[in-house]
Amino acid sequence: MLRRLLLAHARRRRHYSSSFSSALPLASPTFAVFGANTGVGKTLVSAGLAASLLRSPTASPSAVLYLKPLQTGFPADSDAGFLFRRVPALLRPSTAARLVASLDTLSCSPSLEPPPPSPEEAAFSYAGEGETVRKILTCRTLYAWREAVSPHLAVEREGMAVEDAHVRSRLAACLVEGEDLGEGEGEVWKLIETAGGVASPGPSGTLQCDLYRPFRLPTILVGDGRLGGISSTLSAYETLLLRGYDISAVILEDRGLSNDMFLLSYLRNRVPVLVLPPIPEDPSDDLTDWLSESSSVFGLLKDALQSFHSRRIQRLNSMQRKSKDLLWWPFTQHNLVPVDSVTVIDSRCGESFSTYKVKDNKMMMIPQFDACASWWTQGPDSNLQMELARDMGYAAGRYGHVMFPENAHEPALRCAELLLGGVGKDWASRVYYSDNGSTAIEIALKMAFRKFSFDHGILLDSDKSMTNERNIQLKVLALQGSYHGDTLGAMEAQAPSAYTSFLQQPWYSGRGLFLDPPTVFIRNETCCLSLPQSIQHGHLSPGDKCIPSLAEVFCNTRDSSYAADLYSTYISQQLSEYSLSSNTEHVAALIIEPVIQGAGGMHMIDPLFQRLLVKECRNRKIPVIFDEVFTGFWRLGVESASELLGCLPDIACYAKLMTGGIVPLAATVTTEGVFEAFKSDSKLTALLHGHSYTAHAMGCSAAVKAIQWFRDPSTNLNLDLDRKRLKELWDGTLVNQLSSLPNVSRVVSLGTLCAIELKAEGSDAGYASLYARCLIQQLREEDDLYVRPLGNVIYLMCGPCTARDSCTEQLSKVYRRISSFNPVH
């Protein structure tokens, strides 16, 4: 019963947390008004600020849009109504002015009888010198309930449940429509006043600081001047900060306790702190006089907010040019990157960036779906992102950074337990931490070489000469098209490629035997098998090259097929010939990216071939390394790709999704037998490899949270618990349609990955290809889909928790673009 309740709650949360895709105008200042608690004066601050803005003698700002997304206690309590009634009375401009004020409510709970009044509008004229300046005040409530309780409780008692996505969608629409209020005559300031405190629940139960997080609006924090208000104000401040909000000002009432003085000292050089005079406690006071007396403070607040907005816009506008001038981007030819094509990322929320762009001379903040998963690292939805921020903040506050060798701390130990109970279950017993995937590979190679030397009796005694020791050359068995990282040792363990050329790695020699693997893909709605020329396949019929389904590709019954005989013969011959070619060179490790080769072009290697590779190496006592830096932790739909292969390694490397992708951390997981090969009474036989931040507490804490989150069906709704794998995320019909397009060579769809290779020849094919450049530009600029290709291979990558509807939406965009793709040379 409890499990069903948890799953139901998670489904509601997921539904409410659907992706936010509205572009928001940025030219006009827009601020969210949060409070340290309820009853601290948020509405008074909104009213005073609105009056200060509209009191300006100039044409700009020409309008103020006040939005109250959630209102309870309605209509007796109407914050929008308060502004509608009070602000006009506060305006005493020195120049002639005409104010048009309006008030409306969009949705009310069914318990409101009689229904709320129709929208109101009133016009006010103010005498003064000069030409009359036109001003507009629009006050709008989006959702209202009768009872004066928290919105989530009002929903429970009165009905009118509202999904988070609907709140955000309506709010975004109001913000966009609000741009037209000024009719081009001046700025339109927008104020969004929240309900209750920073962490008060919204209608669905989502905390309001999370509900509005996709907008990441600059924030005015209304502090608490009462006893205990210092604590509640700073708690609210840090709650917002932890979620990535920019707090532009703190303002609070003077209650005679000098809260403002302490906050001013504590927040010095971080945020302006303003203090308002005491608010009259007489309930009959309409506060008009108090608001007028406080006008100078609201003037200072207006100036602080205007300064904040101007600095923000100035910085955003300068970032493209400054980045081009100062930064050196990896895997980027700067001559091919015009200044105006640099993507300025303001923030991230779940699966999407918030990017700053100027479109049609309008400054916009536009969500872009991160279709490359930020180099395959990303997995969190917005809920997990906030959980990771909280846990990492806790770890930083508790541990900072601590030395790891010969020490233990809870995050590292708990992470190791989860690794060995998950990706290492039933085979691994030791975890070796490092900083990133490439380093994890270096460590894995050292482990494998030591284990091979130990098992084959070629370890030299310490008193023998270094010359003899160096005559032994240990090599790897790997695959063409492989990629295992950018560090020197990792590059030696991969086949020649663009990454290992003399231009990139002058020391590269390629220390291994590199086999041509067979690949699997979808073409014309058919699952196809492609064999390289190096494998003799004269007796393999065309029918044998068509596999009924992707599921059958992984089926162990293929182990007795004719293809298996071909593979086994090829592998055995290659290893035998290599062994006979030298007495000092030994194939001492097998290293593979299980199932999918990432940087090599998103190729799916026939699992049967890799399974037989592992089998042959087992027979020859060659240690097996699985490079799961890319494929691990549900990237391919299972926690470990070994589940797809149907075999286990001796050593496996994990990174990227292990921490949810939020911070670098890697782990090389191995067996007790490998560990034993390093044990002795001499430190010289220990594994002498590490870095200063080994097993850093923040990364281990993030990994603990991410590993648990991804494997829990109450938080990862894509998880098919019975099958222990993700449900299909990419629409099968769309995938087949893509595979049938005349300009598509192949499609690979597995887990969170969907890769499409465009048909291309010569220089248009391969990693250096610019063939898809215009297509990529369209997807980024017109479809808000941040795609980064591998030459002529375009791929989409979501997270393990991404909603299937979102995947279908993004894949549909790609299908439409590729359908009409006609490159011009």
N, C-alpha and C positions, 0 to 999 in steps of 0.2 A: 504493500500500500504506500509506504513512504517513498519507495523508488518511483512509483507511478506519479506521485505528487511532485517530486523533484523534476521528473521529465516534463510534466505538464507546465510547471513554472518556467522551465528552461525554454520550452517551445514558445510560450508567450513572450519571453524576453527576446528570443531570436526574432520573432515576428515584429516586435516593436523596434528592434534594432536593425531593420533593413537599411540597405545602403542609402546614403544621402547624396543626391546628384544635382542639386540646384546651384547654379552659378549666382554669386552674390555681388552686387555692385559695391565698389570700394571708394568711389570718389568722395561721397558724402560721409561725414563722421557717423559711426554707428556704435552704440555702447549698450552693453547689458548692465542692468542695475541689480546686483545681488546684495543680500543683507546678511549680517552676522547672525541674525535671529529674526523672528517675527516681531513686529512692533518697534522696529528701530528707526523708522522714518523713511523707508524707501520711496514711498509715494510723495512725501514732502520734498525729498531731494529731486525727484523727477519733475515735480511742479515748479520748484524754484529754478532749476536748470532750464526748463522750457521757457519760463518767463524771461530769464536772463538772455536767452538766445533770441527770442522774439522782440525783446526790447531794443535790439541793435538798430541804430539809425540807418544802417546801410541796407541795401537790397538783399544781402547775404548774411546770415542764412535767411532764406525766404519762407521756410516751412519747418515745422517740427512734427514728426510722426511718433506718437506714443502708442506702444503696443503692450497690452497685458495679456499674455497667452493664456494664463490660468487664473480664474477669479472665483473664489468661494465667498459665501455670505451675501450673494447677489439677490436682489438689486440694492438691498440696504447698504451693503458695502460695495462700492464700485470705484476702484482707483481711477479708471478712465473717466468716470463721471466727475470725480473730484478735480482732475485737471481741466476738464471741459468747463466746470463752473468757476474755478478759482483763477486760473491763469489769465483770462481776459481782464480780471479786476486788478491784476498786478502790473499790467502794462501801462507805463507812463512815458512813452518815447518822447524825445525832444523834437522829433520831426513828425510831420503828418503821417499817419499810418491807418491802414484798414486791415482788420483781422477777421478772417473767416474761420470759425471753429466748428468742428463736427464731432459727433459721438455716435458710435454704433457697436452692436454686439452681434457676433456671427453665429454662435451656437449656444443654446441653453439646455440645461437638463429638463426632462419632462416634468419635474416636480415644481417648476416655476409657474404658478398660476396666480393671477393672470400672467400671460406672457409678457416679456419685457417690452418697453415702449419701442416704437419705430425709431430709426436713426434720426438724430437731431442735428440741426445746423443753425448757427447764429452768427450774425455779422456785427462787428464793433468798429466804430470810427474814433480816431484819436486826433485831436487838434494839434497843430504844430506847424513849424515853418517848412518851406520847401515843398517839392513834389511829393504827393502821397505815396508811401511805400506799402506794397501789398504783402501781407503775412498770412500764413495758413497754419492752423493747429488741427491735427487729426488725432482723435483719441479712439482707440479700438480695443475691444475685448474679444479674444478669439473663442474661449470656452468659459462658460459660467455655470456654477452650481449654487443652490439656495443656501445650504447649511454652511456655516462658517467653521469648517474643519479642513484638514489637509485634503488636497485633491484626490488622493487615492482612497481616502475614507468617504469622501463625497460620492465618488463613483460607486462604492460598495453600497451606500445607503440610498442613492437617488438614481443610479443608472447613468447612461451616457458614457460608457467606457470609450476612451480615446487612445488609440495606439500612438506610440512615440513617433512613428513615421508620419502619421497624420498631423500631429502637432508641428513637427519640423517642416513638413511640406507646406502647411498653411502659413506658418511664420515666414518661411522663405518667400512665398508668393506675395505676402504683404510687404516685405522688405523691397522686393523688386518693383511692385506697383508704386511704392512710396517714392521712388525716384522721380516720378512724373508730377509729384505735388508742386514742386517749385516751378514747373512750366519753363524750365531753362533759365530762370531769372536769378537763381542763387542756390546755395547749398540746402539740402534737406537733411537735417539732423534726425537721427532715429534713436529712440530710447526704448529698450525692451526691459520691462520690469518683471522680475521673477516673483514667485510666491513663497512667503515664509523665509527660511534660511537657505544657505548654500546647499545643504544636503537634505532639504525637505523633499519628500517624494512627489513625483508627478502623478498623473492619473493612473498610469500602469504600475506604479511602484518604483520606477526608475528614479534615482536621485536627480534633482534638477541640474546639478553640476555636470552630470553625465548626459542628461536629456538634451541639453543645449551645446554639448561639447563639439558636435560636428561643425557648428558655426564658428567656434572659437572666437567669439566677439570680444574685443577689448572691454574690460570690466571696471565699473565703478562699484567699490565695496562700501556699503553703508555700515559703519561700525556701531558698536554698542557702548554708550556712555555710562551704563549702569554698573552697579557692583557686579564683578565677574565679567564685565564687558571686555576687558583687555584679553582675557583668555578666549572668549568666544570669537572676538574679532581676529586674533592671530590664528585660531584654529580654522576659521573660515578662509583666511588669507592663504594658509598653507594647503588647505584642501583644494582651492582653486589652482594654486601654483603647481601642485602635484599632477594636476590634470592638464597642464599646459596652457592655462589661461594667462594672458597679460593683464595685470591689474594696473590701471592707469591712474587711479586716485583712491584714497580712503577718506571718507568724510563721516563725521559722527557728531552727535549732540553733546554739548557740555552739560554734564549732570553734577558738576561740582566735585568730581573725584579725580580730576587731572588725568583721566584716561588718555586724552589726546596728547599730553606731554610725554607720557611713557611711549605711546605708539609712535610719536614723532621721533623720539630718540631711537627706538628699536628699528624703525623702518627707514632711518636716515639713509640717503643716497640710493634708495630703492624705489620709493613711491611717495608722491606728495600726500601729506596728511592735513586735512582741513577740519576746522571745528565750527559748529553752528551754535548759536545761543540757545539757552534752555527753551524747550517747547512748553507753552502754557498748558497746564493740566486741567483747566476749566473746560468741561465738555461742551459748553455753549459757545466757546470761542471758535470762530470759523478759520482762525489761523491766518487770515489775510494780512493782518498787521505784522505777525511774526515773519511771514514770508517776505514782506516788504523790508522789514528791518534786517533780514538776512541776505538781502540782494547783493551786498558787497562780497559775501562769502561765495555765493553762487556765481558771481562774476569771476572770482579767482578759480573756481572749479571749471567754468567754461574755458578760461584761458589755458588751464592745465590740460584739459582734454583736447583743445585745438592744437596745442603744442605737441601732445602725444601723437595725434593723428598726422600732423604735418611731418614729424620725424619718421613715422612709420612709412608713409607714402614715399618720402624722399629716399629712404633706405631701400625699399622694394624696387624703386625705379632705377637705382644705381647698381643693383646686384648683378645683372647680366654682364655689364661692362666690366665691373670690378672682378667678377669671377673669371672672366676670360683673360684678364690682365694678370691675375695673381695665382690662379690655381693651375695645377698640372693634373688633369684627370687620367685615371688608368684606362687602358684599352681604348684610347681615344686619339684620333688624329685631329689635332686642333685646327689644321687648315680646312677641315671639312665641317667645322662647327661655326656658322655665322653667329654673331652676338645675339641676334634676335631669336635664335633657336634654342638658347640656353633656357632650361626649365627652372624657374624660381619656385622652390617648394617652401611654402610657409609653415606647413604642419602636416601631420598624418592623423587620420582617424580610421582605425580598422584597416580595410583593404584599399583605402584611397588616400592619395595625396591631396592637399589643398594647395593649388598652384596659382601664382599671381600672373595675370596676363592682361595685356591691353588689346581689346578687340573693338574695332570700329571706333577708335579713340576713346573707349570707355575702359576704365580700370575695373578689373573683375577678379574675384577669388573663385577659382573653378576647381571642383573636385575632379580628379583623374584616377581611374582605376589602375592600380599598380600591377599591370599585366605581366611584368617580369619578376614579380615578388621581390623587388630590390635585390637583384642577383640571387634569387632563389632562397633568400633567407626568411621571407615573411610568412607567417601563419596566423597571427592573432586577428580575431575580429575586434571590434571596439571594446567589448567587455573584457576580453583577455588583456588587451593593451593596458587598460587601467589597472587590472590586477597585477600585471608585471611591474608597472610603475610603482605601485604600492609596496610590493615585496622587495623590489630592488632598493627603494628608499629606506625600507626597514633594515636591509642588510648593510647599506652604506652607513646608516646611523649607528648600527650595533657594532659592526666590524671595521668599517673603513676598508683597509686592506691589511691582511696578516700573512706572515710567512707560512709556507705550506710544508716543506720537507720536514719529516719527523713530527709534524703537528696534525691536529684534527680539529675541524670545526663543523658544526651541524649542517650547513648548506652543502659542503663538499661530501660529507658522509651520506646524507640523505639522497643526494643526486646519484652517488655511486650505487646505493641500494636500488634506486629506481631503474638505473641503467642495467644492472645485472638481473633485475627481476622483469625487465621488459625486452629490449633489443638483445640483451645477452643471456636471456633465459635458457637454461638447459645446456649451455656450453661455456660461458665465460665466468671468470671468478675474480678478475682484477681490472681496475680502471686507472688509466694514466691520463692525467689532465694536461692540456696544453692550450695555446692561445687561439689557433685557427685551424682550418682544415688542412692546409698545406703542411703545417708543423705536425699535425697528427699523423700525416702520411710519412713524414721523415722518421717519426718515432716508430711507426709500424714497420718500416723497412729495417730499422735497427733491430727490432724485436725478431722479425722473421729471419734475418741473416744470422743472428746469434743462435736462434733455435735450430736452424739448418746446420750450422757449424757444430753445434752440440750433438745433434742426432747423428751426424755423419762422421764424427770423430776427427774433424779437421781443425778443432780449436787448438791453437798453439800454446805451449807452456810459456809462461812469462819470461823464462830465461833464454828463449830462442830469439834469433835476430829479427829485427823489424823488417829486414829485406825479404826474408823468407815469408814472413807474414803477409807482406804486401804483394807477393807473387800470386797469392790466391785472389781470384777475382770472382766476386759474387754478383750474379745478374738476376734480373727479374724475367718472368714470363708475363707478358701483358698483351693488349690488343691494339691493333691499328685504330686510330681515332680516339684513343684514350686521352684523358687529361686528369692529372692528380695534383695540380697546384703549381705555384710560381716559384717556390724555393728551389735551389739548385739540385738538391737530391731528388726531390719529387719530379722535377723535369727530366732527370736522367731515367726515371722509371716509366717514361711514356714515349710513344713512337714519334718519329720526326713529324713536325707539323709547323704551321705558322708560328706557334708559340715557342718552338725550339730552334728556329732558324738562327743563323749567325748574327743577324741584326738584333735578335732578342736575347740569345744565350750563347755567346761565343765559346763558352766552355763545354757546350753540349756534345756528348758523344753517343748517347743512347745506349745505356748499359742493360741491354735486354734482348730477348727474343720476342718479336712482336708479330702476332698471328692476325690474319685477316678473318674477321668474324662474319658469320651469316646474320642478316638482319630481318626484322619483321615489321610490317607496316600495313596501313590500309590504303588501298587504291581501288577506285571504282566500286566502293562498297564491299570490297573483298579483302580478307586478311591474307597478305601475301608473304612468302618467304623468298629472300634473295640470297643466293650463295655467291661468294667471291670466286674468281677464276682459280685461286690457289687450291680450292677444294674440288677434287674431281667429282663431277656430278652428272656424268653422261647417262647413268641409269636412273636418274631422278626424273620422273615424269612430270609434265606440266601440272597434273592433278596433285602431285605431292607438294607442289609449291603453293598451293591454295589450302589454307587451313580454315575449317568451318567457322571457327569463332576465336576471339581473343582468349577466352577461357581455356580452350583446348591447347593453345600455345604453351600454357603452363602445366598441362597435364602430364603426370609421370608416366602414363602409358606410352608416350612418345619415346621413352628410353629403349624400347625394343623395336623401333622403326628403322627403316633403311637409312634415313637421314642420320640417326644415331650411329650407325655403323660407319658412315662416311666421316662424320665428325671425329669419332674415336680413332679411326685410322689416320686421319690428318694430324690430329694432336700428337699421337704417339710417334708418328714418323718425324715430325718437326722436333720434338724433344730428343729423340734418339740421335738424329743427325747433328743436332747442336752439341749434345754430350760427347760425341765422337770427334768433334772438330778441335777440342782442346782438353788438355789434362788439368789446366789450372783454372779454367772458367767453369762455373757451376750455376745452373739455374736454381737459385736459392729461395725464391719466393714467387708465388702467383699473386698478382694484384689486378683486380677488376673493379669496374663500376657495375654493380649488379643490375642487370636488366636494361638500364638506360644510360647511355653515354651523354653527358650534359654538354660541356663546352665543345665537344667534337661534332655537334650538330643535332643533338636530340635524337640519336639513333637508338632504336630498341634492338638490343642484341638477342638473338634466339636463346631463350632460357635453357633449352636443351643443350646447346653448345657450351654455355657457361657451366652447367651442371656436370657435364662430362669433363670439362677442364679441371674442375675441383676433384672429381673422382680420380683422374689420372695423376694429379699432383699428390693426392692422398697415397696412392700406390707407390709413389716415388719418394715419399716423406719430404715433400716440398711444402712449407707452410703457406697457408692461403690467407690473403688479405682482401677483405671487402672494403672498398672505398665508398662508404655511405654518407659522405659529407653532403652530397646533393640528394641522394635517394632515401635517406633515413627519416624516421619520424613522420610517416604518413604521406610523404611527398608522392609516393606511387600508390597510395591507397591502403598501405599496410604499414605497421610500425617499423618493420625492418624488411628490406627487399629480399632477405634470405627466405622469408615466408613464401615469396613468389617463386624463387629458384628451387626450393625444396631441398636445400643443403645448407650447411653451416660453415663458417670460416674458423680459422684459428685466431685471427686478429681482425678487428673492424674499427673503422674510423667514423666519428660522428661530429657534426658541428651544425652551423646554419639553423635549421628548425629546432635543434636541441634546446635552445634558449627561447624559442618563439621568434628568433631572429632579431631580438632587440639589442643584443650585445654579443661581442665575440667570445666564444668559449668552445673548446674542442675536447673530445675524449677518445683515447685509443683503448679499446676494450679487448681483453685477451684471456687466454686460458691459464690455468695454474702451471701447465707444462712449460709454457713460454716464460712465465715468471721465474720458474725454477732454474731456467738456463742462465739467469743472471746472478744467482745466489752463490756467494762464497764468503770467505773471510777477508777478502780484499776489496777495497772501494773501487779499484780499477776495473773490476768486472761488473760493477753496478751500471745501470743505464744512466749515463751522464748526458742528460738532455733536459732542458727546461727553460723557463723564462720567469722573469721577475714576478709576474702576476699569475702564476700557476694556481688554478683552482680558486680564483678570486671569488669572494663571497657573493658579490652582486650577480655575477654570471651563474654561479651554482644555484642561487636562489631563483633566478629567472628560469633555469632549466627545470628545477623541481616543479615550479608552477606550470610551465608549458607541458612537460611530460604528463603530468596528472590531468591537466585540462584536456589535452587531445585524446586521451584514452578513456575519458569519462563521458558516458552517453547523456548525462544531465547537462553537460556544458558543451559537448561537441555533438550536435544533433545530426551530423552527417554519418555518425558511427553506426554501422550495422553490428550490434553487439553479438548476435548469433554467429555471424561469419567473421567477426573480429577484423573487419576492414571497412573502409569508407563506402558509402553508397556511390553510385555512378553520378558524377558531378557534371559531366559534359553531355549534352543532349545527343543521344545516339543518332537520331535522324539528321541533325545538323552536321555531325561528324561525317556521316556517309555522304551527305550532299557536298560537303567540302572536298571529300576524296574523289568525287566524280567531276569536279571542275576541270576543264581542259588545261588550265594553267597551273594545276597542282600536281606535283610529282608523287607525294606521299603524305600521309597523316599518321601521327602517333598520338593516341589518346589513352592515358592511364593515370588514375588517381587524380592529382591536382594539376596534371600537365596535359596540354593539348598543343602539339607542334604540327606546323604545316610547312612543307618544303615546296617552294615555288619552282616550276620547271624553268631551268636556266642552263646555259651552256657556256663553256670557256670561262672567261673572266667574270661572267655574271653569276657563276656558281662558286660556292666556297665561302670561307670566313671573310675574305677581303671584299666580297661582292657588295656593290652599292645598288644592286638591281632593284631592291624593294624600297629604296629611299623615299620616293614620292608617296608610296603606300603608307609607310610608317608616319610620314608627316601628316597625312590625312587622318590617320587613326588618332594621332596625338592632338592635332589642332581642331578637328571637326567632330570627332567621336569621343573625346575626353578619355582616351584609352592609352595609357603610357606603355608603349611596346618598345622593346629594345631587341633587335633581331640578331641572329647568328648568321651573318651573310644573307643568303636567300632563304633562310629558315626563320619563319615567324612563329612565335610560340606564346601561348597564354598560360599563366600559372596563377592559380588561386591559393587560398589557404585551406587547411583541413576543415575549418569551420565555416567557410564561405557558403552562403545560401545558394542552392542550385539555380534558383531564378536569376540570381546575379550572374552566375556562370553562363547561363543561356543568353542573357542580355549582351554580355561581352562577346560571346562567340558569334552571335547574330551580326554584330557590327563588323567583325572580321569577315564573315561570309559575304556580306553585302559589298565590302570593299574589294575583296579578291575577285568576286564575280565580275566586277567592272574594271578590274586592273588591266591596264594596257600600257606598259612602260614605254617611254619615249627615250631613245638613245641620242 
